Amino acid sequence: MNELKSLNTRWYLDANSFAKHTPWAHGFMAFYAHFGGLALLAILLLVAWWISRSAGNPALSVARVLWAAGGTVIAWVIAHFGMKPLFGEVRPYWVLRHVEVLVAKTHGYAFPSGHATIAGAVIAGIWIARKDVLAWVTTIAGLFLCFDRVYVGAHYPFDVVGGILFGALFVWLLSGPGISLLKWFDTLLMENTPLAPLVTSHTKRQTEYGYSYSSAGSHGGASDAGSDAIKPAPEHEAPS
């Protein structure tokens, strides 16, 4: 245990030394560590939601993005109000002397890092929702935020490692029930409320059997039967 603590401290001091030797980056790094990184992750979630509205099964696609966001909030609450008081780790700048600190000091506990918890949860959630370039961009943005929290002096390296692992595992392990519940909710919005545009960009049409959705701009014919159409199976055969 003492060896891990010593390694944690040494890596923190190495990152802090790097920060001292790169004063030209302090302004951006402080902004990204405090607000910019979280804002970027939120924007990426919004982009994922917007794209998912046009998917072939928007109720499921949007549910995945909503779980990425909702699971992140739940993970942060557990980390901040449950795990931090449980572990009670003091911030490094109250323990180590003469370290560079680029953000406002707080007496709140350090482990696990709340920012890293959010980063890990959003990364895992976006990968569940979309395995494309957006997921890679989110991964880079989230990992950089974790490094930045150490760079600005706010956390030990193990604080951010613990946070990113907890956030990612929480969202991944509970994705099944979380997405199922949100898919049911999305379907309810699509079928019974005027809030369907929050879930789908497809156009709602009345049919003989109830409703169907088709891509905006499609006009009858074969296009209505394409992969973008969402049509429930008829409950009974039409009368002959």
C-alpha positions as CSV (number, residue, x, y, z in Angstrom):
1,M,0.0,0.0,0.0
2,N,2.8,2.4,0.9
3,E,4.4,1.6,-2.5
4,L,1.2,2.5,-4.3
5,K,0.9,5.7,-2.3
6,S,4.5,6.6,-3.1
7,L,4.0,5.9,-6.8
8,N,0.8,8.0,-6.8
9,T,2.7,10.9,-5.2
10,R,5.6,10.6,-7.6
11,W,3.4,10.6,-10.7
12,Y,1.5,13.6,-9.4
13,L,4.8,15.5,-8.8
14,D,6.0,14.6,-12.3
15,A,2.8,16.0,-13.8
16,N,3.1,19.1,-11.6
17,S,6.7,19.6,-12.7
18,F,5.5,19.4,-16.3
19,A,2.9,22.1,-15.5
20,K,5.5,24.4,-14.0
21,H,7.6,24.2,-17.2
22,T,4.7,24.9,-19.5
23,P,3.3,28.2,-18.3
24,W,2.1,29.1,-21.8
25,A,-0.6,26.3,-21.5
26,H,-1.9,27.3,-18.1
27,G,-4.8,29.4,-19.3
28,F,-6.3,26.8,-21.6
29,M,-5.6,23.9,-19.2
30,A,-7.2,25.6,-16.3
31,F,-10.3,26.4,-18.4
32,Y,-10.6,22.9,-19.8
33,A,-10.0,21.2,-16.4
34,H,-12.7,23.3,-14.7
35,F,-15.4,23.9,-17.3
36,G,-14.3,23.4,-20.9
37,G,-13.9,19.6,-20.8
38,L,-17.3,19.1,-19.2
39,A,-18.9,21.5,-21.7
40,L,-17.3,19.6,-24.6
41,L,-18.6,16.2,-23.4
42,A,-22.1,17.7,-23.0
43,I,-21.9,19.0,-26.6
44,L,-20.8,15.6,-27.9
45,L,-23.8,14.0,-26.1
46,L,-26.1,16.5,-27.8
47,V,-24.5,15.7,-31.2
48,A,-25.1,12.0,-30.5
49,W,-28.7,12.6,-29.6
50,W,-29.3,14.7,-32.8
51,I,-27.8,12.0,-35.0
52,S,-29.7,9.2,-33.3
53,R,-33.0,10.8,-34.0
54,S,-32.5,9.9,-37.7
55,A,-31.6,6.2,-37.0
56,G,-33.7,3.4,-38.4
57,N,-34.9,2.6,-34.8
58,P,-34.8,6.1,-33.2
59,A,-36.5,5.0,-29.9
60,L,-33.6,2.6,-29.2
61,S,-30.9,4.8,-30.6
62,V,-32.0,7.8,-28.6
63,A,-32.5,5.6,-25.5
64,R,-28.8,4.7,-25.6
65,V,-27.8,8.3,-25.7
66,L,-30.2,9.2,-22.9
67,W,-28.7,6.4,-20.8
68,A,-25.2,7.8,-21.6
69,A,-26.3,11.1,-20.1
70,G,-28.6,9.8,-17.3
71,G,-26.1,7.1,-16.3
72,T,-23.4,9.7,-16.1
73,V,-25.4,11.9,-13.7
74,I,-26.2,8.9,-11.5
75,A,-22.6,7.8,-11.4
76,W,-21.4,11.3,-10.5
77,V,-23.9,11.5,-7.6
78,I,-22.8,8.1,-6.2
79,A,-19.1,9.1,-6.5
80,H,-19.5,12.6,-5.1
81,F,-21.9,11.9,-2.2
82,G,-21.1,8.3,-1.5
83,M,-17.6,7.3,-2.5
84,K,-15.7,10.5,-1.7
85,P,-16.8,10.6,2.0
86,L,-16.2,6.9,2.3
87,F,-12.6,7.1,1.2
88,G,-11.9,10.6,2.6
89,E,-8.8,11.3,0.6
90,V,-7.4,14.8,1.1
91,R,-6.5,16.9,-1.9
92,P,-2.8,16.7,-2.8
93,Y,-2.2,20.4,-2.5
94,W,-3.1,20.3,1.2
95,V,-0.5,17.5,1.7
96,L,2.3,18.5,-0.6
97,R,4.2,21.8,-0.4
98,H,5.2,24.1,-3.2
99,V,3.0,22.5,-5.9
100,E,1.5,24.4,-8.8
101,V,-2.3,24.6,-8.6
102,L,-4.1,26.2,-11.5
103,V,-7.7,26.0,-10.2
104,A,-9.5,27.2,-7.1
105,K,-8.6,25.1,-4.1
106,T,-11.4,23.1,-2.4
107,H,-11.6,21.2,0.9
108,G,-13.7,18.5,-0.8
109,Y,-12.3,15.0,-1.0
110,A,-10.3,13.8,-3.9
111,F,-11.0,10.1,-4.6
112,P,-12.6,9.4,-7.0
113,S,-12.4,12.4,-9.3
114,G,-15.8,13.7,-10.2
115,H,-14.6,15.0,-13.5
116,A,-13.0,11.7,-14.3
117,T,-16.2,9.8,-13.3
118,I,-18.1,11.9,-15.7
119,A,-15.5,11.4,-18.5
120,G,-15.5,7.6,-18.0
121,A,-19.3,7.4,-18.0
122,V,-19.8,9.6,-21.1
123,I,-17.1,7.6,-23.0
124,A,-18.7,4.3,-22.2
125,G,-22.2,5.6,-23.0
126,I,-21.2,7.0,-26.3
127,W,-19.4,3.8,-27.3
128,I,-22.6,1.9,-26.4
129,A,-24.7,4.3,-28.5
130,R,-22.4,4.9,-31.5
131,K,-19.3,3.0,-32.5
132,D,-18.0,5.7,-34.9
133,V,-15.8,8.7,-35.1
134,L,-17.9,10.5,-32.5
135,A,-17.0,7.8,-30.0
136,W,-13.3,8.3,-30.7
137,V,-13.5,12.0,-30.3
138,T,-15.4,11.6,-27.0
139,T,-12.7,9.2,-25.8
140,I,-9.9,11.6,-26.6
141,A,-11.8,14.5,-25.0
142,G,-12.5,12.5,-21.9
143,L,-9.0,11.1,-21.4
144,F,-7.5,14.6,-21.9
145,L,-9.8,15.9,-19.2
146,C,-8.6,13.2,-16.8
147,F,-4.9,14.1,-17.5
148,D,-5.8,17.8,-17.1
149,R,-7.2,17.3,-13.6
150,V,-3.7,16.0,-12.6
151,Y,-1.9,18.7,-14.6
152,V,-3.7,21.6,-12.8
153,G,-2.9,20.1,-9.5
154,A,-6.4,19.1,-8.4
155,H,-6.0,15.3,-8.2
156,Y,-3.6,12.5,-7.8
157,P,-3.3,10.2,-10.8
158,F,-5.1,7.3,-9.0
159,D,-8.0,9.7,-8.3
160,V,-8.7,10.0,-12.0
161,V,-8.0,6.4,-12.8
162,G,-10.5,5.4,-10.1
163,G,-13.1,7.9,-11.4
164,I,-12.9,6.9,-15.1
165,L,-13.1,3.2,-14.3
166,F,-16.0,3.6,-11.9
167,G,-17.9,5.9,-14.4
168,A,-17.3,3.6,-17.3
169,L,-18.2,0.4,-15.5
170,F,-21.3,1.8,-13.9
171,V,-22.7,2.9,-17.3
172,W,-21.7,-0.3,-19.0
173,L,-22.9,-2.8,-16.4
174,L,-26.3,-1.1,-16.0
175,S,-26.9,-0.3,-19.7
176,G,-29.3,-3.2,-20.2
177,P,-32.1,-2.1,-17.8
178,G,-31.3,1.6,-18.2
179,I,-31.7,1.5,-22.0
180,S,-34.8,-0.8,-21.9
181,L,-36.6,1.6,-19.6
182,L,-35.6,4.7,-21.7
183,K,-36.7,2.9,-24.9
184,W,-40.1,2.3,-23.4
185,F,-40.3,6.0,-22.5
186,D,-39.1,7.1,-25.9
187,T,-41.8,4.9,-27.6
188,L,-44.4,6.5,-25.4
189,L,-43.3,10.0,-26.4
190,M,-43.4,9.0,-30.1
191,E,-46.8,7.4,-30.0
192,N,-48.8,9.5,-27.6
193,T,-47.4,13.0,-27.3
194,P,-46.5,15.9,-29.4
195,L,-42.9,15.5,-28.2
196,A,-42.1,12.9,-30.9
197,P,-39.5,15.3,-32.5
198,L,-37.3,14.9,-29.4
199,V,-37.0,11.2,-30.3
200,T,-37.2,11.0,-34.1
201,S,-36.7,13.2,-37.1
202,H,-39.0,10.9,-39.1
203,T,-42.4,12.0,-40.2
204,K,-45.4,10.5,-38.5
205,R,-48.2,9.2,-40.7
206,Q,-51.6,7.6,-40.0
207,T,-52.1,4.2,-41.6
208,E,-54.8,1.6,-41.7
209,Y,-53.2,-0.1,-38.7
210,G,-52.4,2.9,-36.6
211,Y,-49.2,4.9,-37.3
212,S,-45.8,4.7,-39.1
213,Y,-42.7,6.9,-39.3
214,S,-40.7,7.5,-42.5
215,S,-37.7,9.7,-43.2
216,A,-38.5,13.3,-43.9
217,G,-38.9,13.9,-47.5
218,S,-40.0,10.4,-48.5
219,H,-43.2,10.3,-50.6
220,G,-45.1,7.0,-50.9
221,G,-44.0,4.2,-53.1
222,A,-41.0,2.0,-52.4
223,S,-39.3,4.6,-50.2
224,D,-42.0,4.2,-47.5
225,A,-41.0,0.5,-47.1
226,G,-37.3,1.3,-46.7
227,S,-35.1,0.6,-43.7
228,D,-35.9,4.0,-42.2
229,A,-39.6,3.2,-41.8
230,I,-40.8,2.2,-38.4
231,K,-44.1,0.4,-38.6
232,P,-45.8,-1.7,-35.9
233,A,-47.2,-5.1,-36.9
234,P,-51.0,-5.1,-37.4
235,E,-52.9,-6.5,-34.5
236,H,-55.4,-8.2,-36.9
237,E,-55.9,-8.9,-40.5
238,A,-57.8,-6.4,-42.6
239,P,-61.4,-7.5,-43.4
240,S,-61.7,-9.2,-46.8
